[in-house]
Amino acid sequence: MIAQTAERVRKLCRRAIGPLMSQWHAPMSSKAAGVPMTKLESGNPLPYKKLSEKLDCLCSRLNRPLTLSEKVLYSHLDDPSGQEIERGKSYLLLRPDRVAMQDATAQMALMQFISSGLSKVAVPSTVHCDHLIEAQKCGELDLKRAIDSNKEVYDFLSSASAKYGLGFWKPGSGIIHQIILENYAFPGLLMIGTDSHTPNGGGLGGLCIGVGGADAVDVMAGMPWELKCPNVIGVHLTGKISGWTSAKDVILKVAEILTVKGGTGAIIEYHGKGVESISCTGMATICNMGAEIGATTSLFPFNDRMVSYLCATGRGNIAEEAKKYQNILTPDKGCKYDQVIEIDLDKLEPLVNGPYTPDLAHPISKLGENSKKAGYPIEIKVGLIGSCTNSSYEDMGRCASIAQDAIDHGLKAAIPFNVTPGSEQIRATIERDGILDVFNKFGGTVLANACGPCIGQWDRKDVKMGEKNTIVTSYNRNFTGRNDANPATHCFVTSPEMVTAMSIVGCLSFNPMKDELTDSNGKKFKLKPPKGEELPSKGFDPGQDTYTAPPSDGGSVKVAVDPKSKRLQLLEAFEKWDGKDLTDLTVLIKVKGKCTTDHISAAGPWLKYRGHLDNISNNLFIGATNAENNEMNKIKNQRSNDWGAVPDVARDYKANKLKWVAVGEENYGEGSSREHAALEPRHLGGVAIIVKSFARIHETNLKKQGLLALTFANASDYDKVQPTSKISLLNLAKMAPGQPIDCEIKNGGSTDKIKLNHSFNSEQIEWFKAGSALNRMKEVLTKK
């Protein structure tokens, strides 16, 4: 029966989106094909001519100068002649050029794609194996262990990729964002990726946006992708980066200015003369960490540094083609930004941000003093460089110059020093050029080409769980327990150069710009400012071939999922809304304080269950603080009055048909793009999430899975909700865009009537009614 149903849906889908499929996969003559978007694929030419034509149509309509963000975004509109465009208000229907997925999120995204019944992806798409490799000993051993322990998942991803037409990057290939930058990103690209740091591609002038898996499914199915028209925040750079200051310090400064939610609903667009002093990979670093301020994405204008990087990575033909279309790859003179931030790079001091939040900035000159006042552990236990944010050839070379300076004076790292190459190409190149040898002599450990400790894949042994300690990293995120699952770890994020220098002393109070060291002969010296080549003079060494292209016809490829598997589970459709108001809902948990997607659905050891919805749901809200008792993973079961773990209580409610809500505070769901933080509450019986404000990606993910994402019209109404409250959401049949939801909060014998806002548009309301966006997609295709 299931197979017959799937085949019927498959046939309907072919009829509905056949023209779209042919648009992407039709054979083209070599003359018509033009310059390909990537050297790894044929038949997908750069879209500049089409984008230019769409932009001409829009310019005549809008009749005003456009920012670069608007040019790239609007030139990808599904209907440029009819689309309503109003920043911050209208919803855009877009046609992204490609989709990228990392292995942890790809599992659920491909499960959803399989359930759609489609036979092949409609746009170029790739899967990257980078999240499931745990850092334990060293790169080679850790990779071997990961391949063995994750075989079932890797086999699923590789076979599904082959069957449905996706490119597959094997474990060990590198981190998704570095692979994208090296092979797929180009100026003017619009790409969505199932990882929050997808904006890394903005370093090559593309709009690369992090999304949940359901959004990826829409695009892979050939449907337009919906995005609320972003505002545009301009960051005007003057001066020049030099000395100990690096590109990382630019985004650390922006984070301080905008905070973790200041970029929500906006694209960050960098411009000004200061841009010229930043390398292409440095620009990628800045865009990558834009995720930490809630930005939709970030980007830089097309320039000579991008040309150099494209040529160095074997894509000189793309650079030459982009030069012909500079008018669509740079902002118009006189364009208007919704907000402008001024940063003078000549005056920018190196920053160290943290702990526990990426927007708490300390100039290096004040870090020691600030840390002592705040009671942070001054001793640094581990220094870690690399990750998707800072693992370029330039980063590694500059860090090696600092390490070599120490070695020349008879010193090395005083603490464990871990190095994560961003890709196999970076690893092979820095090995050839002697940089890895310098790190080894410095006392470093080279980890696998993977995410590793940055996402909690770290089997850390040097401290006990709960032991207060400090680590310093060049990563992008430092939420509680993020790197090692230890809530007492104080993680500071900074540039890789600063991490390397501080690792020589192992102390937060060390300032390499002014403090002296004592060499092995007892003489005082100061570290030289870091230096390194922007790009390798000998060219890049690609290393081992880790890419598998999809076969021309994957129809015969079998994708098996064992019903008894603990790692993989086929999805069942969520039930439709029954048309009735949701009354007397139980409060599962009232969350106090910061609640990121890490708090809702922890990473680390839980990553292995990302393809099994029921098993991973056992981590629901285990990191969130319960407002009732200020404890994590301990809530009162309102049905039995017993205390229990959050997932256990949620399962009890579901078994007894008690629908529930969760309540939270500001910027709820910030951080990772993981849609599991939306899938899990839906799977365990949740119907609504009510908070003071949402982070962008998570709000969309909740909507996609059929949950009501609601915000208090009056933020103080959060205080009216008690653990024992009964909440009713009324007049849902009349739910409409821009119209608040009526809500009643019952506490004993009293009832408070309040209003809850939402950002649902008409189509998103249909997602709710259908039970999920995927259900709605099937309804639409069936009608066609």
ABEGO torsion letter per residue (X at the ends): XAAAAAAAAAAAAAAAAAAAAAAAABBBBAAAAEBBABAABBGBBBAAAAAAAAAAAAAAAAGBBBBAAAAAAAAABABAAABBBBBGABBBBBBBABBBBBAAAAAAAAAAAAAAGBABBABBBBBBBAAABBBAABAAAAAAAAAAAAAAAAAAAAAAAAAAGBBBBBBGAEBAAAAAAAAABBBGBBBBBBBAAAAAAAAAGBBBBBBBAAAAAAAAAGBBBBBBBBBBBBBBBBEBBBEABBAAAAAAAAAAAAEAAAABGBBBBBBEAAAAABBAAAAAAAAAAAAAAGBABBBBBBBAAAAAAAAAAGAAAAAAAAAAAAAAABBBBGBBBABBBBBBAAABBBBBBOBGBAABBBBAAAAAAAAAAAGBBABBABBBBEEAABABAAAAAAAAAAAAAAAAAGBBBABBBBBBBABAAAAAAAAAAGAAAAAAAAGBBBBBBBAEAAAGBBBBAABBBGBBBBBBBABABABBGAAAGBAABBBBBBBAAAAAAAAAAGBAABBAAABBBBBAAGBBBBBBBBBBBABBAAEBBAEBBABBBBBABAAABBBBBBAABAABBBBBBBBBBAGBBBBGBBBABBBBEBBBAAAABBBEAAAAAAABAAAAAAABGAABBBAAAGBBGBBBBAAAGBBBBAAAAAAAAAAAGBBBBBBBBBGBGBEBABAAAAAAAAAAGBABBBBABBBAAAAAAAAAAGBBBBBBABAAAAAABBAABBBBBBGAAABBBGBBBBBBBBBEABBBBBBBBBABBAAAAAAAAAGEAAAAAAAAAAAX
